[in-house]
Structures are given as structure tokens and as C-alpha cells.
Amino acid sequence: MRNSRRLPPVTSAPQSVFEHYGGALARGKDVFTLKPQSILQLTIIGFLAVSATLVVALLLTARKLDGLGMISQRIVTTANEAMRYSGVLVEQASAMERNVLQFGITGGQEILAVYSDRSRRLSQALAALGALSGSTELDQAIDELAISEAALSAAMASHKDGELPRVELLGLAHNVAEEISEWNSARLAALRSDTERTRQLLTWQAVGLVLCALVMAGIFTALITRPLLQLERAIGRIGDGSLKEPIRVSGPRDLVQLGGKLDWLRQRMQALEERRSLFLRHISHELKTPLASMQESAALLMDEVAGPLSTEQRHLVDIQLKNSRRLRHLIDDLLRHNTAHFALLNKPPEAVRLDRVLDKVLRDNEPLLRSRKLQVLREGEAATVSGNFDQLRVVFDNLLTNAIRFSPEGGSIRVLFGGEGEQVTVDFRDEGPGVPLAEREDIFTPFFQGRQPDHDRHGGTGLGLAIAREYCHANRARIAVLDSTHGAHFRLSFATAPARSTDHETC
């Protein structure tokens, strides 16, 4: 009478994404050992790999949600059909009980025909419910109703006189309806439980896939940025003047080729630097050797080794001696300037106390200050700045030497330490003639010589302030000439000082 066909179980758990795609990911590990031809190809591979991982996560989620949707739709459909058949059972059972009472009173064949038709409908509903049922209790209730109805139908078919057996078809139909309701409730509860488990599993799968995508993104980011960082460090070494270490770049072929070209440039710069050094050594020797002979010859003439000199001859020889000494000094400054120009960036910055720089410069120039009877007055509290001690010493020395040259004998030179806000300043002020307004920009140009003091016997080379400005730029400082009513006024401006300092007392 009934079909025992069962629905697929609702509680099937989704399989882990790592079980689905673990083998594929293991087979795809070769992606990370590829050697792309270009950084563009490596970027595309990384983008596709990360995108594929996220697409897998979306497909798995869509697949599981689609499966849950189909199961829930099936449950809802069968629940509606079961409730409809339950209504048919109750309706037919109620009518059939009335037909039994009527047939017992009248015994009419037309009532028996109506009962038979209702019995057929009841059997069809029971068969349909049996095909939908997945509950033992519901099957038992259906069997009980079917057996009772079959017994009652047989009794009515063989009945002649007497009382028919009393069967509660309506009560049995209500039992079937209750079992259907409980069966539907159990299936909905199982669906909710399965949905919650699936949600949790999908959450963990999504988290795992996202973490996998992040790891892959990190790997490809490292593969892309590592050669770029190698290039950056190599360029930094070249900029710092470290030309001996070879440049090696690993990664995509285009960046490897770029690293090779950068190494070629390093070798080229190294060769040029060696040629420059060799040229400076040779030119120093070639210039100083005949100059030394000229100086020695002039000194012998001045000492009258070749015979007595007239006043005019002695004056001419004195001019020759002065200019040869000046030329030697100029050659030394020129060589020192060229050497310093290529070494500005070779030393890293450090914390330098400005008062110790001034102490070093004063010790070096003490004989010159004493011979000119000059006094250096120090004012203010010195600060600590970030820079190169030797370069700042040259800046201080050039400014102090310049002040000594132009200061009158017995005068004073003032060095003022100060600053406000984010700046530290050092001022050098002398009592000389000052810097004319028209020369304030030109005095920082190499080899420019302005008006010379009358008492200066040798003159300058025009390189001191040029070197000072270059060293100021290298130490992130500024040098400027300020207005002054008496004498020259130079100011050095530095950035805010760092927290610690370096001791240079022994420099």
C-alpha cells in the first residue's frame, strides 16, 4: 500500500576545502620556483595565484550554499505535500465515519459506494505519505490507519444484519497528522543544525583560504620587492662612494639585466675615480717639482749666494718668492678641494657638539691668533647637531681663518651659539671691513677673491668659503652673510640636534 522510498539524508557535512584542493595546491608549489622573464610576468602570476585562491573560496561557498538551498527547498516541498495529505486523511476519515453510521442504519448500497470511493482516496493519500515518510513513528501511524480502514471496509462489504465494528478512523487520522507535524519539525531542526555546522565550516574554510591568499601575496610581494631593495641598496652604495663591492641582483631577468648594467656603471665610475686620483697625483708632482726649484732659486738669490742684489732686484726676487709660495698654497688647496668634493658623502652623519668643534679649531689656530693679538669671545650655549665632525671643523676653520685675515691687529672675534624653535645657529662676527653687498653671493664661488686686507701678505685662494658652503650642504646646514654695521657677520643654521653626542676631544 505504501512506498518505502526515502529522501537523501539532510545531515551530510561539506567536505573541507583543503581536502578538495590540497593536492592541487601541492601540485601548484612549482609556481614559487618559477623564474619569470620580467617583473610584469611575476606580478601577473602573483595576481592570478591570489585571485584563484579567492575564487576557489567563493566557488566552495556558493556550492555549499546551493546544496543547502536545494535541501531546504525539498524539505519545504515535502512538508507542504505531507500537510496537504494530512488534511485529506482527516477529511476523508471524518466523512467515512459518518458513512459507516449511515450504512449501519439504512444499509443502502449507495452509501457503500460513497464509502468505497472515500476509502480509495484515503488509500491514495496514505500511499503518497508512505512515499514521503522518513520517520518510523509516522510509518507506524500510517500502517495502523491503513489496517484499521481495510478491516472496516471488509466488514462493510460482508455486512448483512447486525452492528458494524466501531473503528476510530478520525482519531487515527489525527495521529498521522501529529506524526507528520513532528516529522516536519524534526527535519527543520536537522536542517537548522546542518546549516549552522555548514556555516561554521565555511567560515573556517574562508579564513583558511584568505590566510593562504595572504601568505601567497606575501611570498610574491617578497619576490617582487627583494630585487628592488637590492637595486636600492646598490644605488645607495654608489651614492655613498662605495664602488668596490660588486652589484648582484636576483629575480626576474629584466631586473637582473638592470643590476648588470648598474654594476657596469659602478665599474666605470670606479675606473674614472682611479683615473682622477692618478691624475691628481701626477699633476701635483708635475706642478710642485718645478715650483720647488723656482722657490729654491729665488731663496738663493735672496740670500745673495750669486752676488749682492740691488734694492730693485731684491724687490723683484721678493715678489717671485711671495707668488711662488702663493702658487704652492693654491695648488694644495685645489687638490684638497677636489679630493673633498668627491668625499662629501662617504661618511655617515653622527652627533657632533659644536663647542668641541670650535675648541679644536681654536687650538689649531692658536699661533696665528697670538701673532695677530686677536681674542675670540664665545657667547651662548652650544648645541649638538647631526653631521660630520671633520667637515664641520673645516667650515669653522675657514670662517675663523677668514675672520683672522680681515680683523685688525689686537681686535676681537665673536662666536655666538644660539637658536630658536627647530634651528641651531652659530654666528661668526669680526671687526674687519665687512663684506660688500655686491660680493655676498660671489664669495661662495670657487676661486673668487674680493677685496684683500692691506696687511695680508699672501692673499687667499678663493676656495675656503666655497668648500664651507659645500660642507654645509652635505651636513644639511645653511651658511649666509648677514647685515652688520661693523665687520663681517656669517651665520650657520642647523636642524634640531639629536639626543646623543659623540666625544671628539682627541680629534
C-alpha positions as CSV (number, residue, x, y, z in Angstrom):
1,M,0.0,0.0,0.0
2,R,2.9,2.4,0.6
3,N,6.2,3.0,-1.0
4,S,9.3,2.9,1.3
5,R,11.3,5.4,-0.8
6,R,13.4,7.7,1.4
7,L,14.8,11.2,0.9
8,P,18.6,11.8,0.9
9,P,19.8,12.5,4.4
10,V,19.9,16.2,5.4
11,T,22.9,16.0,7.7
12,S,25.6,15.5,5.0
13,A,28.6,17.7,6.1
14,P,30.5,19.7,3.5
15,Q,34.0,18.4,2.7
16,S,36.9,20.6,3.7
17,V,38.3,22.8,1.0
18,F,41.8,21.7,1.9
19,E,40.7,18.1,1.3
20,H,39.3,19.2,-2.1
21,Y,42.2,21.3,-3.2
22,G,45.2,20.2,-1.1
23,G,46.5,18.1,-3.9
24,A,46.1,21.0,-6.4
25,L,47.9,23.4,-4.1
26,A,50.7,20.8,-3.6
27,R,51.0,20.4,-7.4
28,G,51.0,24.2,-7.7
29,K,54.0,24.7,-5.5
30,D,56.2,24.9,-8.6
31,V,54.8,28.4,-9.1
32,F,57.1,29.7,-6.4
33,T,60.1,28.2,-8.1
34,L,59.5,29.8,-11.4
35,K,61.9,32.4,-12.8
36,P,59.8,34.8,-14.7
37,Q,61.3,36.8,-17.6
38,S,60.1,40.1,-16.2
39,I,58.7,41.7,-13.1
40,L,55.5,42.2,-15.0
41,Q,55.2,38.5,-15.6
42,L,55.9,37.8,-11.9
43,T,53.3,40.4,-10.9
44,I,50.7,38.8,-13.2
45,I,51.5,35.3,-11.8
46,G,51.1,36.6,-8.2
47,F,47.8,38.3,-9.0
48,L,46.4,35.2,-10.7
49,A,47.5,32.9,-7.9
50,V,45.9,35.1,-5.2
51,S,42.8,35.7,-7.3
52,A,42.5,31.9,-7.9
53,T,42.6,31.2,-4.2
54,L,39.8,33.8,-3.5
55,V,37.8,32.4,-6.5
56,V,38.1,28.9,-5.0
57,A,36.7,30.2,-1.7
58,L,33.8,31.9,-3.5
59,L,33.0,28.7,-5.5
60,L,33.1,26.5,-2.5
61,T,30.9,28.8,-0.6
62,A,28.4,29.1,-3.5
63,R,28.4,25.3,-3.9
64,K,27.6,24.6,-0.3
65,L,25.0,27.3,-0.1
66,D,23.4,26.0,-3.3
67,G,23.3,22.5,-1.8
68,L,21.7,23.7,1.4
69,G,19.2,25.7,-0.7
70,M,18.2,22.6,-2.6
71,I,17.8,20.5,0.6
72,S,15.7,23.2,2.3
73,Q,13.6,23.6,-0.8
74,R,13.0,19.9,-0.9
75,I,12.1,19.8,2.8
76,V,9.6,22.7,2.4
77,T,8.0,21.0,-0.7
78,T,7.6,17.6,1.1
79,A,6.4,19.3,4.2
80,N,3.7,21.1,2.2
81,E,2.7,17.8,0.5
82,A,2.6,15.9,3.8
83,M,0.4,18.6,5.3
84,R,-1.9,18.5,2.3
85,Y,-2.2,14.7,2.5
86,S,-2.8,15.1,6.3
87,G,-5.7,17.3,5.6
88,V,-7.1,14.8,3.1
89,L,-6.8,12.0,5.7
90,V,-8.7,13.9,8.3
91,E,-11.3,15.0,5.9
92,Q,-11.9,11.5,4.4
93,A,-11.7,9.8,7.8
94,S,-14.3,12.1,9.3
95,A,-16.7,11.5,6.3
96,M,-16.1,7.8,6.3
97,E,-17.1,7.5,10.0
98,R,-20.4,9.3,9.1
99,N,-20.8,6.9,6.1
100,V,-20.3,3.9,8.5
101,L,-23.1,5.2,10.8
102,Q,-25.4,5.8,7.9
103,F,-24.7,2.4,6.4
104,G,-25.4,0.7,9.8
105,I,-28.8,2.4,10.0
106,T,-30.0,2.2,6.4
107,G,-27.8,-0.4,4.8
108,G,-28.1,1.4,1.5
109,Q,-25.8,0.3,-1.4
110,E,-25.4,3.9,-2.5
111,I,-23.8,4.7,0.9
112,L,-21.5,1.8,0.5
113,A,-20.4,3.1,-2.9
114,V,-19.7,6.5,-1.4
115,Y,-17.7,4.9,1.3
116,S,-15.7,2.9,-1.2
117,D,-14.8,6.0,-3.1
118,R,-13.7,7.7,0.1
119,S,-11.7,4.6,1.0
120,R,-9.9,4.8,-2.3
121,R,-8.9,8.4,-1.8
122,L,-7.8,7.6,1.8
123,S,-5.6,4.8,0.4
124,Q,-4.0,7.1,-2.2
125,A,-3.2,9.7,0.5
126,L,-1.7,7.0,2.7
127,A,0.4,5.7,-0.2
128,A,1.7,9.2,-1.0
129,L,2.5,9.8,2.7
130,G,4.4,6.4,2.8
131,A,6.5,7.5,-0.2
132,L,7.4,10.8,1.5
133,S,7.9,9.5,5.0
134,G,11.3,9.2,6.6
135,S,10.1,8.6,10.2
136,T,9.4,5.2,11.8
137,E,6.7,6.6,14.1
138,L,5.0,8.1,11.1
139,D,5.2,4.8,9.2
140,Q,3.6,3.0,12.2
141,A,0.8,5.5,12.3
142,I,0.2,5.2,8.6
143,D,0.2,1.4,8.8
144,E,-2.2,1.5,11.8
145,L,-4.7,3.7,9.9
146,A,-4.4,1.6,6.7
147,I,-5.0,-1.7,8.6
148,S,-8.0,-0.3,10.5
149,E,-9.5,1.1,7.4
150,A,-9.0,-2.1,5.5
151,A,-10.7,-4.1,8.3
152,L,-13.6,-1.7,8.3
153,S,-14.0,-1.9,4.5
154,A,-14.1,-5.7,4.7
155,A,-16.7,-5.7,7.4
156,M,-19.0,-3.3,5.5
157,A,-18.6,-5.4,2.3
158,S,-19.7,-8.6,4.1
159,H,-22.3,-7.0,6.4
160,K,-25.9,-8.1,6.3
161,D,-27.5,-7.5,9.5
162,G,-26.2,-6.6,12.9
163,E,-23.9,-4.0,14.2
164,L,-20.7,-2.9,12.4
165,P,-17.4,-2.9,14.4
166,R,-16.6,0.5,15.9
167,V,-13.3,1.9,14.4
168,E,-12.0,5.4,15.3
169,L,-10.7,6.4,11.8
170,L,-10.7,10.1,12.6
171,G,-8.6,9.6,15.7
172,L,-6.1,7.5,13.8
173,A,-6.0,10.2,11.1
174,H,-5.3,12.8,13.7
175,N,-2.4,10.6,15.0
176,V,-1.0,10.6,11.5
177,A,-1.3,14.4,11.3
178,E,0.5,14.8,14.6
179,E,3.3,12.5,13.4
180,I,3.6,14.4,10.2
181,S,3.9,17.7,12.2
182,E,6.6,16.2,14.5
183,W,8.4,14.7,11.5
184,N,8.4,18.1,9.8
185,S,9.7,19.8,13.0
186,A,12.5,17.2,13.3
187,R,13.5,17.8,9.7
188,L,13.5,21.5,10.1
189,A,15.6,21.2,13.3
190,A,18.1,19.0,11.5
191,L,18.2,21.5,8.7
192,R,18.9,24.3,11.1
193,S,21.7,22.3,12.8
194,D,23.2,21.3,9.5
195,T,23.1,24.9,8.3
196,E,24.9,26.0,11.4
197,R,27.6,23.4,11.0
198,T,28.0,24.3,7.4
199,R,28.2,28.0,8.2
200,Q,31.0,27.3,10.7
201,L,32.8,25.0,8.3
202,L,32.5,27.6,5.5
203,T,33.8,30.2,7.9
204,W,36.9,28.2,8.7
205,Q,37.4,27.4,5.1
206,A,37.1,31.0,4.1
207,V,39.6,32.0,6.9
208,G,42.0,29.3,5.7
209,L,41.7,30.4,2.1
210,V,42.1,34.1,3.0
211,L,45.2,33.2,5.1
212,C,46.5,31.2,2.2
213,A,45.9,34.1,-0.1
214,L,47.7,36.4,2.3
215,V,50.7,34.1,2.5
216,M,50.8,33.8,-1.3
217,A,50.5,37.6,-1.5
218,G,53.4,38.0,1.0
219,I,55.6,35.5,-1.0
220,F,55.0,37.2,-4.3
221,T,55.5,40.6,-2.7
222,A,58.8,39.4,-1.3
223,L,59.8,38.0,-4.7
224,I,58.9,41.4,-6.3
225,T,60.4,43.7,-3.7
226,R,63.6,41.8,-3.0
227,P,65.3,42.7,-6.3
228,L,64.1,46.2,-6.0
229,L,65.5,46.5,-2.5
230,Q,68.8,45.1,-3.8
231,L,68.8,47.7,-6.5
232,E,68.0,50.4,-4.0
233,R,70.9,49.3,-1.7
234,A,73.3,49.1,-4.6
235,I,72.3,52.7,-5.7
236,G,72.8,53.8,-2.1
237,R,76.3,52.3,-2.0
238,I,77.2,54.0,-5.3
239,G,75.9,57.3,-3.9
240,D,78.0,56.9,-0.8
241,G,81.1,56.3,-2.9
242,S,81.5,52.6,-2.1
243,L,82.5,51.4,-5.5
244,K,84.4,48.2,-4.6
245,E,81.6,45.9,-3.8
246,P,80.1,44.1,-6.8
247,I,76.3,44.6,-7.5
248,R,74.4,41.3,-7.6
249,V,70.6,41.3,-8.2
250,S,68.5,38.1,-8.2
251,G,64.9,37.9,-9.5
252,P,63.2,38.4,-12.9
253,R,65.5,38.6,-15.9
254,D,64.8,42.3,-16.6
255,L,65.9,43.3,-13.1
256,V,68.9,41.0,-13.3
257,Q,69.9,42.8,-16.5
258,L,69.3,46.1,-14.9
259,G,71.6,45.1,-12.0
260,G,74.2,44.1,-14.5
261,K,74.1,47.5,-16.2
262,L,74.3,49.1,-12.7
263,D,77.4,47.0,-11.9
264,W,78.9,48.1,-15.3
265,L,78.2,51.7,-14.2
266,R,79.9,51.0,-10.9
267,Q,83.0,49.6,-12.6
268,R,83.0,52.6,-14.9
269,M,82.8,55.1,-12.0
270,Q,85.5,53.2,-10.2
271,A,87.8,53.4,-13.2
272,L,87.1,57.1,-13.5
273,E,87.8,57.6,-9.8
274,E,91.1,55.8,-10.1
275,R,92.0,57.8,-13.1
276,R,91.1,61.0,-11.3
277,S,93.2,60.1,-8.3
278,L,96.1,59.2,-10.6
279,F,95.7,62.4,-12.5
280,L,95.7,64.4,-9.2
281,R,98.9,62.7,-8.0
282,H,100.6,63.2,-11.3
283,I,99.6,66.9,-11.7
284,S,100.7,67.5,-8.1
285,H,104.1,66.1,-8.8
286,E,104.4,67.8,-12.1
287,L,103.5,71.2,-10.7
288,K,105.3,71.1,-7.4
289,T,108.6,69.8,-8.7
290,P,109.4,72.9,-10.9
291,L,107.7,75.2,-8.4
292,A,110.1,73.9,-5.7
293,S,113.1,74.6,-8.0
294,M,111.8,78.1,-8.6
295,Q,111.4,78.7,-4.8
296,E,114.8,77.4,-4.1
297,S,116.4,79.5,-6.8
298,A,114.6,82.6,-5.6
299,A,115.6,81.9,-2.0
300,L,119.3,81.5,-3.0
301,L,119.1,84.8,-4.9
302,M,117.5,86.5,-1.8
303,D,120.4,85.1,0.3
304,E,122.8,86.8,-2.3
305,V,124.5,83.5,-3.0
306,A,125.0,84.6,-6.6
307,G,126.2,88.0,-5.5
308,P,124.8,91.2,-3.9
309,L,121.4,92.5,-5.1
310,S,120.3,96.0,-5.6
311,T,117.2,97.3,-3.9
312,E,115.1,96.9,-7.1
313,Q,116.5,93.4,-7.7
314,R,115.7,92.4,-4.1
315,H,112.1,93.7,-4.5
316,L,111.7,91.6,-7.7
317,V,113.0,88.5,-6.0
318,D,110.7,89.0,-3.1
319,I,107.8,89.2,-5.4
320,Q,108.9,86.0,-7.0
321,L,109.1,84.3,-3.6
322,K,105.7,85.5,-2.5
323,N,104.0,84.4,-5.7
324,S,105.7,81.0,-5.7
325,R,104.6,80.4,-2.1
326,R,101.1,81.6,-3.1
327,L,101.1,79.3,-6.1
328,R,102.1,76.3,-4.0
329,H,99.4,77.1,-1.5
330,L,96.9,77.5,-4.3
331,I,97.9,74.0,-5.7
332,D,97.5,72.4,-2.3
333,D,94.0,74.0,-1.8
334,L,93.0,73.0,-5.3
335,L,94.0,69.3,-4.7
336,R,92.3,69.4,-1.3
337,H,89.2,70.9,-2.8
338,N,88.9,68.2,-5.5
339,T,89.5,65.4,-3.0
340,A,86.9,66.8,-0.6
341,H,84.4,67.3,-3.4
342,F,84.3,63.5,-4.1
343,A,84.3,62.6,-0.4
344,L,81.4,64.6,0.8
345,L,79.0,61.7,1.1
346,N,81.5,59.0,2.2
347,K,81.0,59.3,5.9
348,P,77.7,58.7,7.7
349,P,76.3,61.5,9.9
350,E,76.9,61.4,13.7
351,A,76.1,63.5,16.7
352,V,78.6,66.4,17.0
353,R,78.9,69.0,19.7
354,L,79.5,72.4,18.2
355,D,81.6,73.7,21.1
356,R,84.1,70.9,20.7
357,V,84.4,71.7,17.0
358,L,85.2,75.3,18.0
359,D,87.7,74.1,20.6
360,K,89.6,72.0,18.0
361,V,89.7,75.0,15.6
362,L,90.9,77.4,18.2
363,R,93.7,75.0,19.2
364,D,94.8,74.7,15.6
365,N,94.8,78.5,15.0
366,E,96.3,79.5,18.4
367,P,99.7,80.6,17.0
368,L,98.0,82.7,14.3
369,L,95.7,84.3,16.8
370,R,98.6,85.0,19.2
371,S,100.7,86.6,16.4
372,R,97.8,88.9,15.4
373,K,97.0,89.6,19.1
374,L,93.4,88.6,18.4
375,Q,90.9,87.5,21.1
376,V,88.0,85.0,20.4
377,L,84.9,85.7,22.5
378,R,82.4,82.9,22.9
379,E,78.8,83.6,23.8
380,G,75.7,81.4,24.3
381,E,75.3,77.7,24.9
382,A,76.5,75.3,22.2
383,A,74.1,72.5,21.0
384,T,74.6,69.1,19.4
385,V,73.8,68.6,15.7
386,S,73.9,65.7,13.3
387,G,76.7,65.9,10.9
388,N,80.3,65.0,10.1
389,F,82.9,66.3,12.6
390,D,85.8,66.7,10.2
391,Q,83.6,68.6,7.6
392,L,82.2,70.9,10.3
393,R,85.7,71.5,11.6
394,V,86.7,72.7,8.1
395,V,83.7,75.0,8.0
396,F,84.6,76.5,11.4
397,D,88.2,76.7,10.4
398,N,87.5,78.5,7.1
399,L,85.2,81.1,8.8
400,L,87.6,81.7,11.7
401,T,90.6,82.0,9.3
402,N,88.7,84.4,7.2
403,A,87.8,86.5,10.3
404,I,91.5,86.4,11.4
405,R,92.6,87.7,7.9
406,F,90.3,90.6,7.9
407,S,90.4,91.6,11.6
408,P,92.7,94.4,12.7
409,E,95.5,93.5,14.9
410,G,94.6,93.5,18.6
411,G,90.8,93.2,17.8
412,S,88.3,90.5,18.8
413,I,86.3,87.8,17.0
414,R,82.9,86.8,18.5
415,V,81.4,83.4,18.1
416,L,77.7,83.2,19.2
417,F,75.9,80.0,19.8
418,G,72.1,80.2,19.7
419,G,68.9,79.1,18.0
420,E,65.2,79.0,18.5
421,G,62.5,76.6,17.5
422,E,63.8,73.8,15.3
423,Q,67.1,75.6,14.4
424,V,70.5,75.9,15.9
425,T,72.7,78.8,14.8
426,V,76.4,79.7,15.1
427,D,77.4,83.3,14.3
428,F,81.0,84.4,13.4
429,R,81.5,88.2,13.7
430,D,84.7,90.2,13.2
431,E,85.8,93.8,13.3
432,G,87.1,94.0,9.8
433,P,85.8,96.0,6.8
434,G,82.9,93.6,6.3
435,V,81.6,92.0,3.1
436,P,80.3,94.5,0.4
437,L,76.7,93.9,-0.7
438,A,77.8,93.3,-4.3
439,E,80.1,90.4,-3.2
440,R,77.8,88.5,-0.8
441,E,76.8,85.9,-3.4
442,D,80.1,85.7,-5.2
443,I,82.3,85.0,-2.2
444,F,80.9,81.4,-2.1
445,T,82.0,80.8,-5.7
446,P,85.3,78.9,-6.1
447,F,88.4,81.0,-6.8
448,F,86.5,84.3,-6.3
449,Q,88.6,86.8,-4.4
450,G,87.2,90.0,-3.2
451,R,89.0,93.0,-1.7
452,Q,92.1,91.8,0.2
453,P,93.2,93.3,3.5
454,D,96.2,95.5,3.4
455,H,98.2,93.6,6.0
456,D,97.7,90.2,4.2
457,R,101.0,89.3,2.6
458,H,100.0,86.1,0.8
459,G,96.3,86.6,-0.1
460,G,93.7,83.9,-0.3
461,T,92.9,81.2,-2.9
462,G,89.1,81.8,-3.2
463,L,88.3,78.2,-2.1
464,G,87.7,78.5,1.6
465,L,84.1,79.7,1.6
466,A,83.3,77.6,-1.4
467,I,84.4,74.5,0.5
468,A,82.5,75.7,3.6
469,R,79.2,76.0,1.6
470,E,79.6,72.5,0.1
471,Y,80.3,71.0,3.5
472,C,77.2,72.9,4.9
473,H,75.0,71.4,2.2
474,A,76.5,67.9,3.0
475,N,75.5,68.4,6.7
476,R,72.1,69.8,5.9
477,A,73.1,73.2,7.1
478,R,73.0,76.7,5.6
479,I,75.6,79.4,5.5
480,A,74.8,83.0,4.8
481,V,76.1,86.6,5.2
482,L,74.0,88.8,7.3
483,D,73.8,92.6,7.5
484,S,76.2,94.2,10.0
485,T,77.1,97.7,11.0
486,H,80.7,96.8,11.7
487,G,82.7,93.9,10.4
488,A,81.6,90.7,8.6
489,H,78.7,88.6,10.0
490,F,78.4,84.9,8.9
491,R,75.7,82.6,10.2
492,L,75.5,78.8,10.2
493,S,72.0,77.3,10.6
494,F,71.5,73.6,11.5
495,A,68.5,71.4,12.1
496,T,67.4,70.4,15.6
497,A,70.0,68.5,17.5
498,P,69.8,64.7,18.1
499,A,69.5,63.1,21.5
500,R,73.1,61.8,21.9
501,S,76.6,63.2,21.1
502,T,80.0,61.9,20.1
503,D,83.1,62.8,22.0
504,H,85.8,64.3,19.7
505,E,88.2,65.7,22.3
506,T,91.0,63.8,20.8
507,C,90.4,65.0,17.2
